[in-house]
Amino acid sequence: MSLSNSHGKQGLSAVTLLFSLGTLLCCALPLLLVTLGMGSVVAAMTSTAPWLVTLSQYKGWMFAGSALTLALAGWALYRAGRSCPGDPVLAAACARADRWSRRVWLGSVLIWVGAAFVAFLWLPLRLAFS
């Protein structure tokens, strides 16, 4: 991606971060805390920030929105035609930033997959057999 189109990339990154953060706050973090035996922390979080309950009621939409933005970010990272500047110093910095962007994106995808597994498979199965 050229430097002239960096505003679009920053906007997509901001939207991806917003949806990922919402998914993390509504579903993944509370499930992790409860799994680790810290249910009182979740109770304190929901009493301090009651909007978390509303987010968790729409977890399907939160996960769908974050999956869409992760897919868009992955498309932007891996699409053909991306280029770095011709200057060797800027090209090296661009290539390094590109590698880190791909690592962060892959980490985000792995966190999303783990959160989706817990929210939609592990927790319902655990509740069904309790």
C-alpha positions as CSV (number, residue, x, y, z in Angstrom):
1,M,0.0,0.0,0.0
2,S,1.4,3.4,-0.9
3,L,1.9,6.1,1.6
4,S,-0.6,8.3,-0.1
5,N,-3.4,5.9,0.9
6,S,-2.6,5.7,4.6
7,H,-5.8,7.4,5.7
8,G,-7.9,4.5,4.5
9,K,-5.6,2.0,6.2
10,Q,-5.7,4.0,9.4
11,G,-9.6,4.2,9.3
12,L,-9.9,0.4,8.7
13,S,-7.4,-0.2,11.6
14,A,-9.4,2.0,13.9
15,V,-12.7,0.2,13.0
16,T,-11.1,-3.2,13.4
17,L,-9.7,-2.2,16.8
18,L,-13.1,-0.8,17.9
19,F,-15.0,-4.0,17.0
20,S,-12.2,-6.3,18.4
21,L,-12.2,-4.3,21.7
22,G,-16.0,-4.6,21.9
23,T,-15.8,-8.3,21.4
24,L,-13.1,-8.7,23.9
25,L,-14.9,-6.6,26.6
26,C,-18.4,-8.2,26.1
27,C,-17.5,-11.8,25.8
28,A,-13.9,-13.0,25.9
29,L,-12.6,-11.2,28.9
30,P,-15.6,-12.0,31.2
31,L,-15.5,-15.7,30.1
32,L,-11.8,-15.9,30.8
33,L,-12.1,-14.3,34.2
34,V,-15.0,-16.6,35.2
35,T,-13.0,-19.6,34.0
36,L,-10.1,-18.6,36.2
37,G,-12.4,-18.3,39.2
38,M,-12.7,-14.6,39.2
39,G,-16.4,-14.2,39.0
40,S,-16.5,-11.4,41.5
41,V,-14.3,-9.3,39.2
42,V,-16.9,-9.8,36.4
43,A,-19.6,-8.8,38.8
44,A,-17.7,-5.7,39.7
45,M,-17.1,-4.9,36.0
46,T,-20.8,-5.2,35.2
47,S,-21.9,-3.1,38.1
48,T,-19.3,-0.4,37.2
49,A,-20.0,-0.6,33.5
50,P,-23.6,-1.8,33.0
51,W,-23.3,-1.3,29.2
52,L,-21.2,-4.5,29.1
53,V,-24.4,-6.5,29.8
54,T,-26.0,-4.9,26.7
55,L,-22.9,-5.8,24.6
56,S,-23.1,-9.4,25.8
57,Q,-26.8,-9.6,24.8
58,Y,-25.7,-8.9,21.2
59,K,-22.6,-11.1,21.2
60,G,-23.5,-12.7,17.9
61,W,-23.6,-9.3,16.2
62,M,-20.4,-8.2,18.0
63,F,-18.6,-11.4,16.8
64,A,-20.0,-11.0,13.2
65,G,-18.9,-7.3,13.1
66,S,-15.4,-8.1,14.4
67,A,-15.0,-11.0,12.0
68,L,-16.0,-8.7,9.1
69,T,-13.5,-6.1,10.1
70,L,-10.8,-8.7,10.6
71,A,-11.5,-10.1,7.2
72,L,-11.3,-6.6,5.7
73,A,-8.1,-5.9,7.5
74,G,-6.7,-9.2,6.3
75,W,-7.7,-8.4,2.7
76,A,-6.0,-5.0,3.0
77,L,-2.8,-6.6,4.4
78,Y,-2.5,-9.5,1.9
79,R,-4.0,-8.1,-1.3
80,A,-1.8,-7.9,-4.4
81,G,-0.6,-4.5,-5.6
82,R,0.7,-3.2,-2.3
83,S,4.0,-1.4,-2.6
84,C,6.5,0.3,-0.5
85,P,8.4,3.5,-1.4
86,G,11.5,3.3,-3.6
87,D,13.8,4.9,-1.1
88,P,15.8,2.1,0.6
89,V,15.4,3.5,4.1
90,L,11.7,4.0,3.8
91,A,11.3,0.6,2.0
92,A,13.0,-1.1,4.9
93,A,10.8,0.7,7.4
94,C,7.7,-0.1,5.3
95,A,8.6,-3.8,5.1
96,R,9.2,-3.9,8.9
97,A,5.9,-2.2,9.6
98,D,4.2,-4.6,7.2
99,R,5.6,-7.7,9.0
100,W,4.4,-6.3,12.4
101,S,1.0,-5.5,10.9
102,R,0.6,-9.1,9.7
103,R,1.8,-10.4,13.1
104,V,-0.7,-8.2,15.0
105,W,-3.5,-9.2,12.6
106,L,-2.7,-12.9,13.0
107,G,-2.7,-12.5,16.8
108,S,-6.0,-10.8,16.6
109,V,-7.5,-13.6,14.5
110,L,-6.2,-16.2,17.0
111,I,-7.7,-14.3,19.9
112,W,-11.0,-14.0,18.0
113,V,-11.0,-17.7,17.2
114,G,-10.3,-18.5,20.9
115,A,-13.0,-16.2,22.1
116,A,-15.6,-17.5,19.6
117,F,-14.7,-21.1,20.7
118,V,-15.3,-20.2,24.3
119,A,-18.4,-18.1,23.7
120,F,-20.2,-20.3,21.2
121,L,-19.0,-23.9,21.9
122,W,-17.2,-24.4,25.2
123,L,-19.5,-22.4,27.5
124,P,-22.8,-23.7,26.1
125,L,-21.6,-27.3,26.3
126,R,-20.4,-26.7,29.9
127,L,-23.7,-25.2,30.9
128,A,-25.6,-28.0,29.1
129,F,-23.7,-30.7,31.1
130,S,-23.7,-28.9,34.5
